[in-house]
Amino acid sequence: MSEQNEKKSKPVFGVVTSDKMQKSRVVTVEHLVKHPRYGKYMKRQTKLMFHDEKNESRIGDSVLIIPSRPHSARKRFDLLKIVQKAGELVAE
């Protein structure tokens, strides 16, 4: 296949909301949607499941996930990296 036909996947940023499963997590992704009539921007949330092979992430962690092959019926993302752990300050 040529490089033009390959689809590049963008990482998705979100916050882990559930870590009750083994090797699986649920992340909530917020995005803005423009109201069709009034033009006001509204916050909307999407819940996505992702695969966490080493069980590294916990509730409240900010993570980057990337689309991958289907791991199960609902799990279609992999953990790319943990951006910020819950309760920690960002040191830059």
Summary of the structure (lengths in Angstrom):
residues: 92
radius of gyration: 15.5
end to end distance: 40.9
largest distance: 45.8
contacts: 204
relative contact order: 0.25
helix: 0%
strand: 49%
